[in-house]
């Protein structure tokens, strides 16, 4: 499996959105009803849906986030043959970061529960992908603090 990051890409190539989130300084993770592992919210783009709308929809569906700010971080790709990608070709997604202020009382999705943690979990649903996405977020946050650049100005999506 290979994970790569890109500064820009054609919008129509973006197939999914993943949203690394925090609330009150704690990492937000989801536990799927059928798994004993933890994951960040995310999912596939629906037909004619803007990728930012995919991110907002998935964040709400999987965490119950009602009030939040969301920022694009990076385009990334995964090359691997698996149950989601039977061909093994490179597939592209958009990585976002969200600060969640309020949550809905109940979840209405395949997620059983959300967790707010100070530390990152060790039981990842996608252990070869999720830690790399979080490392990319941390790398960009550190670069932003050093240079003072806005994360949004780094990213260009061609429509």
N, C-alpha and C positions, 0 to 999 in steps of 0.2 A: 504494500500500500504506500502511496505517495501523496503528500499534501503539499501544495504550492500556493504562494500568495502573489497577487497581481495588483498593480495600481489602477489599471483600467481594463475594461472589457466591454464588448457589445452587450447591451441590456438583454437581448433575446436569448443569450447563452445562460443567463442566471436561472437555475432551476429550483433553488431552495434558499431559505434564509435561516440563519442561526443567530440567536440573541443571547449573548453572555449578559447576565443581569446581576445587579446588587440592589438591596433594599436596606436602608439604615446601616450601610457599611458592611452588610453580610452578603455572601454569595447566594444566589437563588438557584436551586436545583430542583428538578422534577423526578418523581419516581413513577414510572409507567405501571399500570395495573398488572401487566403480565411479566414484569421483570423485577429482579432484586438488585438492580444497579441504578445509578443516578446519571442524569443528563441535563444539559442546558436546553431551554426551549428552542424549537425550530421545526421546520417542515417544508413541504413542497409548495411551490408556486402554483396557483390555480390559473386556468385559461383566462387571458386578458387581464390579469391582476398585476398591478405595479409591485415591484419587489419590496418597496417600503410597506405597502399594504399587506403583503405576505408576512413580513416581520411583525407588524402590529397585530394582525389576526392570530398568528401562532403564539405570540407572547400572551395575549388575552386568553386564548383557548387552553394553553398548557399551564398557565400560572394564575389566571384570574386577575391579572394586572388591569386596574381601572385607570389609574393616573400614573403616567410615566413619561420620561423623556427618552428619546431613542436617537442614536448617532451611528452612521455608517462607519465601519472600521476598515474593512478590506474585502476585496474579492478574493476568494480562495477556490481551489479545486481539489478534488479527490480522484485519484486513479486507482481503481480496485474493482475486481469482479466479486460481487456479493449479491445478496437477495434483493437489494434496491437497484443495483446496476448490474444486470446480467451480462452486459457486453464487456465490461472492464474498461470502457473508454473514460477519458477525463470528463468529469462533470463539474459544473461551476455553481458556486453559491455566494451569497453576500453575508458577511459577518457584521453584526451590529452589537452595540453596547447599550443597555438600558438601565436607567435608575428608576426603580419602581417606588412610588409613594404609597399607593393604596391597592389592596387586593379585594376581590369579591369574596364573599363568605365561602362559597362552594365552587368546586371545579366541575366543568361540564364537558369533559373530554376523556381521552384514554389515560390521562394521568390520574393516579390515585391520590397523590399528595405532593405538596411542595415543601422544601426545606430551606431554611435560612441558616447558613453556617459561616463561622469565622474562617475556617480552613476549607481547602478543597477536598472533595471526597477521594477515596482510593479505589472505590468500586464503580468505575466508569462504564456506561453503556457502550460507548465508542472509545476505548482506551487508546487507539492509534490516531484518533482525530481530535477529540475534545481538549486534551492537554496542550496540543499544538496551537489550537485556536486561542486558548487562554494565554499562552506564551506570547502570541502575536499581539494580543490586546495589551499585555504588560509592556512589551517592547515599544509599542506606539505611544502608550501613556508616558513612558520614561523619555522618549524622544520629544514628546510635546512639552514636558516639563523643562527639558534642557533648552530647546529652541524657541519655545513659546508659540509654535505654529498650531493652527487649528486643525483638528483631525479631519474635519469636513473638507478642507482645502487640499488634502492629499489625494482624495478620491475623485475620479472622474468616470462616469458611466456614459457611454455613447447611446443615444436613443435613436 
